[in-house]
């Protein structure tokens, strides 16, 4: 009996990756897979049938991942990973000793040994991974990330852009006092992920972390002061300020409470706002990659307080400003279309840099490349259909759906906008699937079913 091929895609941060994983899910559904997308780990979805695929957001060799991967392998479940941090920010010596950057810690022999496939963002991380892990070269695939699919013009129609109004977009990567987690939570998570049995290494990390935390807190004051002045200097301009997913919405709202022309919001994704941007103001954030590929002007505001902590690659993009006067002057020129030729050169340079560093979709989408690998993995001859597991899983999912409906009816929960994974809404997914049904395949129709506020199923 031929089994239904199931893929469980874990999404950690909604604003960062959910839209791209909807595209990946839709692409896989058209190839006959049954997809479950959502906060898989948060739901403790333990009843995954054997010979399914579990797709994770990283391959970090920390105890949490290693225990998870071992449990999955015991149940004969395939594991694929793509690091959502991307390794884009690493310097050229990826795996130097001592290591340069966090990417060194996000892969290890213990974790790679347990997984079936690792998907890279481009040739940049692919060639360095196969150099470091020569014995596991067959597990590493250059596919690109579905997020880069979404960052291209090809899929801009996935967003409802009927309102053509444009805004000044400010994307924060500030940290420090703006974070929505306590420092003990952050340090404990980091220790478990990267320094589980390395107290000396963790002590060195703590010293560096508190140094950066202090400087980023100073930058919090500097950035907020500069933007308050900017809002005052350009009162007719609407400014959208977007806190990082790990930053507190309420803290930023409080700081900008007197700025009538500034909206502090975590609604919609950064890609949505890039399509509505007059230009982007950033301080070393992945959203600058989206802006660069979409041809949006970028102002990179890096005063002294933050200089040594700015990410290497994303901090190199755009028009660089160190002072308030430089920032205000550049904003004024962009609004008045001054220095057009100079800024056009910078935009072309930005586009060239990001397209050299990342794989954007050309003939085939990155999502399709990943699905092609999934098909090879699940076509192995030893795969078997377990009727009991399938029936139990069906019952398990149905019970989750009923529990969610009862919970929603009796408690009417409020949305926590600062939560990394936010509630899935039928309206949002409906719009995207309606558009994807037109873009991907005019013959087959993608269907979906909301299991609960943290899990959705895609199929045909």
C-alpha positions in Angstrom: 0.0 0.0 0.0 1.4 3.4 -1.0 1.7 5.7 2.1 0.9 9.4 2.1 4.2 11.3 2.3 4.1 13.7 5.2 6.4 16.6 5.9 6.5 18.5 9.2 8.0 22.0 8.8 8.9 23.7 12.0 8.6 27.5 12.0 10.4 29.4 14.7 9.7 33.1 14.0 6.6 34.0 12.1 7.7 37.4 10.8 11.0 35.9 9.6 10.1 32.7 7.8 6.4 31.8 7.8 5.5 33.3 4.4 8.4 31.5 2.8 7.4 28.2 4.4 3.9 28.6 3.1 5.4 28.8 -0.3 7.6 25.7 0.4 4.5 23.9 1.8 2.4 24.8 -1.3 5.2 23.6 -3.6 5.5 20.3 -1.8 1.7 19.8 -1.7 1.6 20.1 -5.5 4.2 17.2 -5.6 1.9 15.0 -3.6 3.2 15.6 0.0 0.9 16.2 2.9 2.4 19.2 4.8 2.0 20.2 8.4 3.5 23.7 9.0 3.7 25.5 12.3 5.3 25.6 15.7 6.0 21.9 15.7 8.3 21.9 18.7 6.0 24.2 20.7 3.1 21.9 20.1 5.1 18.9 21.2 3.9 17.0 18.1 5.3 13.7 19.2 3.1 11.4 17.1 4.8 11.9 13.8 4.4 8.7 11.7 7.5 6.8 10.6 9.1 7.7 7.3 7.8 11.2 7.5 10.2 14.2 7.1 10.9 16.6 9.9 12.3 19.9 8.5 14.1 21.9 11.1 15.3 25.5 11.3 18.9 24.7 12.2 21.5 21.9 12.7 23.1 23.2 15.9 24.9 20.4 17.8 23.4 21.5 21.2 21.8 19.0 23.6 18.2 20.1 22.7 18.7 19.4 19.0 20.8 16.2 19.5 18.1 14.7 21.8 15.4 15.7 19.4 17.2 14.2 16.4 17.9 11.0 18.3 14.3 10.6 19.1 13.2 11.2 15.6 15.7 8.7 14.2 14.5 6.1 16.7 11.0 6.5 15.1 12.5 6.2 11.6 11.8 9.8 10.7 13.9 11.6 8.1 15.5 14.9 9.2 16.3 17.9 7.0 17.6 21.2 8.1 18.2 24.7 6.8 19.8 27.2 9.1 17.6 30.3 9.1 20.5 32.5 10.3 22.1 31.6 6.9 25.8 32.1 7.6 25.6 35.2 5.4 27.3 37.3 8.0 30.4 35.2 8.3 33.8 36.5 7.3 35.6 34.6 4.6 37.3 32.2 7.0 34.1 30.3 8.0 35.6 27.7 10.3 38.9 29.3 11.5 40.4 28.6 14.8 39.4 30.4 16.9 36.1 30.6 15.0 34.9 33.8 13.5 31.2 34.3 14.1 28.4 32.2 15.4 28.1 30.1 12.2 30.9 27.9 13.4 28.7 26.8 16.3 25.6 26.1 14.2 26.9 22.9 12.6 28.8 20.0 14.1 29.6 16.4 13.3 27.3 15.1 16.0 24.2 16.8 14.5 25.1 16.3 10.9 25.6 12.6 11.5 22.0 12.3 12.5 20.3 14.3 9.7 19.5 13.2 6.2 19.9 16.5 4.4 21.2 20.0 4.9 20.0 22.8 2.6 22.3 25.8 2.0 21.5 29.4 1.0 24.0 29.5 -1.8 27.4 28.4 -3.0 28.9 30.7 -0.3 27.9 28.5 2.6 27.8 25.3 0.5 31.5 25.3 -0.4 32.5 26.0 3.2 30.3 23.3 4.7 31.5 20.6 2.3 35.1 21.7 3.0 34.6 21.3 6.8 32.4 18.2 6.7 34.0 16.2 3.8 32.7 12.9 5.1 29.1 14.2 4.9 29.3 15.9 1.5 26.5 13.7 0.2 24.1 15.2 2.7 24.7 18.8 1.8 22.6 20.4 -1.0 22.9 23.8 -2.6 19.2 24.7 -2.9 18.9 28.3 -1.8 16.3 29.3 0.8 12.6 29.8 0.1 12.9 33.1 1.9 15.0 34.3 -1.1 12.1 33.1 -3.4 9.8 35.5 -1.5 12.4 38.3 -1.7 12.1 38.3 -5.5 9.7 40.2 -7.7 8.4 36.8 -8.9 6.3 36.4 -5.8 5.4 39.9 -4.9 1.8 39.2 -5.7 1.6 36.9 -2.7 1.0 40.1 -0.7 -2.2 42.2 -0.8 -0.7 45.5 -2.1 -3.9 47.2 -3.2 -3.0 50.3 -1.2 -0.2 51.9 -3.2 0.8 54.3 -0.4 4.6 54.4 0.3 6.3 54.9 3.7 9.7 55.4 5.2 10.5 52.0 6.7 12.8 51.7 9.7 13.7 48.1 10.6 15.3 47.8 14.0 18.1 45.4 15.0 18.9 47.2 18.2 18.8 44.7 21.1 20.1 45.7 24.5 17.3 47.0 26.7 14.8 46.7 23.8 14.8 42.9 24.0 11.6 41.1 25.1 13.5 38.4 27.0 15.5 38.8 30.3 19.2 38.4 30.1 19.1 35.2 32.2 16.8 33.6 29.6 19.0 34.6 26.7 22.2 33.3 28.5 20.6 30.0 29.5 19.4 29.4 26.0 22.8 30.2 24.5 24.6 28.0 27.0 22.4 25.0 26.2 22.8 25.5 22.5 26.5 26.3 22.1 28.4 25.9 25.4 26.7 22.9 27.1 30.0 21.4 28.3 32.2 24.4 27.8 32.2 26.6 30.9 35.4 28.4 30.0 34.0 29.2 26.6 30.7 30.4 28.1 32.5 32.7 30.5 34.3 34.4 27.6 30.9 34.6 25.7 29.2 36.3 28.7 31.9 39.0 28.9 31.4 39.8 25.2 27.7 39.6 25.5 27.4 42.0 28.4 29.8 44.4 26.5 27.5 44.3 23.5 24.3 44.5 25.6 25.7 47.7 27.1 26.6 49.3 23.8 23.3 48.3 22.2 21.4 49.9 25.1 23.3 53.1 24.5 22.4 52.7 20.8 18.8 52.3 21.8 18.9 55.8 23.2 20.8 57.1 20.2 18.6 55.6 17.6 15.3 56.6 19.3 16.6 60.2 19.8 17.6 60.4 16.1 14.3 59.1 14.9 12.3 61.4 17.1 14.2 64.3 15.5 13.7 62.8 12.0 9.9 62.5 12.5 9.9 66.2 13.6 12.0 67.3 10.6 9.7 65.5 8.2 6.2 65.8 9.7 4.4 65.0 6.4 6.2 61.7 6.0 4.6 58.5 7.4 7.3 56.4 9.1 6.8 52.7 9.9 9.0 51.5 12.7 9.4 47.7 12.9 11.0 46.3 16.0 13.0 43.1 15.5 10.9 39.9 16.4 13.1 39.6 19.6 12.4 43.2 20.7 9.5 44.5 22.8 6.7 46.3 20.9 5.6 48.1 24.0 9.0 49.6 24.8 9.3 51.1 21.3 5.7 52.4 21.4 6.5 54.1 24.7 9.6 55.8 23.3 7.8 57.1 20.2 4.5 57.9 21.9 4.6 61.6 21.0 5.6 61.0 17.3 2.3 61.5 15.5 3.7 60.5 12.1 5.3 57.3 13.3 3.6 53.9 13.5 5.3 51.3 15.6 4.1 47.9 14.4 4.9 44.2 14.1 2.0 43.6 11.7 2.9 42.0 8.4 6.3 40.8 7.3 9.3 42.8 6.4 8.9 41.7 2.8 5.4 43.1 2.7 6.8 46.5 3.9 9.7 46.4 1.4 7.1 46.5 -1.4 5.6 49.6 0.3 8.9 51.4 1.1 10.1 54.7 -0.2 13.4 53.6 1.3 14.7 51.6 4.2 16.6 52.8 7.3 18.5 49.9 8.9 21.4 49.0 11.1 22.6 45.6 9.8 19.5 43.4 9.4 18.5 40.7 6.9 15.7 43.0 5.6 18.4 45.0 3.8 19.0 41.9 1.6 15.3 41.9 0.6 15.5 45.7 -0.1 18.7 45.3 -2.1 17.2 42.6 -4.4 13.9 44.5 -4.8 15.8 47.7 -5.8 14.8 49.7 -2.6 17.2 52.5 -1.5 18.9 51.6 1.8 20.2 53.9 4.5 22.5 52.1 6.9 22.7 54.2 10.1 25.7 53.2 12.2 26.8 55.7 14.8 29.8 54.9 17.1 27.7 53.2 19.8 26.9 50.3 17.5 29.8 50.2 15.0 31.7 47.2 16.3 28.6 45.1 16.7 27.0 45.7 13.2 26.8 42.6 11.0 29.5 42.4 8.4 27.6 41.8 5.2 24.2 43.5 5.8 26.0 46.4 7.4 28.0 46.9 4.2 24.8 47.6 2.1 23.3 50.9 1.3 24.2 54.6 2.0 26.2 54.8 5.2 25.4 57.5 7.8 27.2 58.0 11.1 25.6 61.2 12.4 22.2 62.7 12.6 23.1 65.4 10.0 24.2 62.7 7.6 21.0 60.8 8.2 18.7 63.9 7.7 20.6 65.1 4.7 20.3 61.6 3.0 16.6 61.3 3.8 16.0 64.8 2.3 17.9 63.9 -0.9 16.0 60.7 -1.4 12.7 62.3 -0.8 13.6 65.1 -3.3 15.2 62.8 -5.8 18.6 64.5 -5.6 21.9 62.7 -6.4 19.8 60.2 -8.4 22.8 58.8 -10.4 24.9 58.3 -7.3 22.1 56.5 -5.5 21.4 54.4 -8.5 25.0 53.2 -8.5 24.7 52.3 -4.9 21.5 50.3 -5.6 23.2 48.4 -8.4 26.1 47.6 -6.1 23.7 46.4 -3.4 21.9 44.2 -6.0 25.2 42.7 -7.2 26.4 42.0 -3.7 23.3 40.1 -2.5 23.0 38.2 -5.8 26.6 37.1 -5.4 26.1 36.0 -1.8 22.6 34.3 -2.1 20.8 32.1 -4.6 17.7 33.9 -5.8 15.2 31.9 -8.0 15.8 31.8 -11.7 14.4 28.9 -13.8 13.6 26.9 -10.7 12.5 28.2 -7.3 14.6 27.4 -4.2 11.4 25.8 -2.8 11.2 23.4 -5.7 14.9 22.4 -5.3 14.2 21.4 -1.6 11.1 19.4 -2.6 13.2 17.5 -5.2 15.5 16.4 -2.5 12.5 15.4 -0.3 11.2 13.2 -3.1 14.5 11.4 -3.4 14.6 10.8 0.4 11.1 9.4 0.6 11.4 7.2 -2.4 13.8 4.8 -0.6 12.7 1.2 -1.0 12.6 0.4 2.7 9.7 2.9 3.3 6.6 1.0 4.7 3.1 2.0 5.4 1.9 1.6 9.0 -1.9 1.6 9.1 -2.0 1.8 12.9 0.4 4.8 13.0 -1.6 6.6 10.3 -5.0 6.0 12.1 -3.5 7.1 15.4 -2.0 10.2 13.9 -5.4 11.1 12.2 -7.1 10.7 15.6 -4.3 12.8 17.3 -4.7 15.7 14.8 -8.5 15.6 15.1 -8.3 15.8 18.9 -5.9 18.8 18.6 -8.4 20.5 16.3 -11.4 19.9 18.7 -9.4 21.1 21.8 -8.4 24.3 19.9 -12.0 25.1 19.0 -13.2 24.6 22.6 -10.3 26.7 24.0 -11.0 29.5 21.5 -14.8 29.4 22.3 -14.4 29.5 26.1 -11.3 31.6 26.6 -11.1 33.9 23.6 -7.2 34.2 23.8 -5.5 37.5 23.0 -2.6 37.6 20.5 0.8 38.0 22.0 2.5 40.2 19.4 6.0 39.7 20.9 5.8 36.0 20.7 8.2 34.5 18.2 5.6 32.3 16.6 2.3 34.1 16.3 -1.1 32.7 15.7 -1.9 31.5 12.2 -5.0 33.1 10.7 -7.2 31.6 8.0 -7.7 35.0 6.3 -3.9 35.5 5.9 -3.3 32.0 4.5 -6.4 32.1 2.3 -5.1 35.2 0.5 -1.6 33.6 -0.1 -2.9 30.3 -1.3 -5.4 31.9 -3.6 -2.5 33.7 -5.3 -0.1 30.7 -5.2 -2.7 28.6 -6.9 -2.5 31.0 -9.8 1.3 31.3 -9.8 2.4 27.7 -9.3 0.0 25.3 -11.1 -3.2 26.2 -12.9 -4.3 22.5 -13.0 -3.9 21.4 -9.4 -5.4 23.3 -6.5 -3.7 23.6 -3.1 -6.0 23.0 -0.2 -5.4 23.8 3.5 -6.9 23.1 6.8 -6.3 25.0 10.1 -5.7 22.4 12.8 -5.2 25.0 15.6 -3.7 28.5 15.9 -0.1 27.0 15.7 -0.5 24.3 13.0 -1.9 24.2 9.5 -2.1 21.4 6.9 -1.6 21.7 3.2 -2.5 19.1 0.6 -4.1 18.7 -2.8 
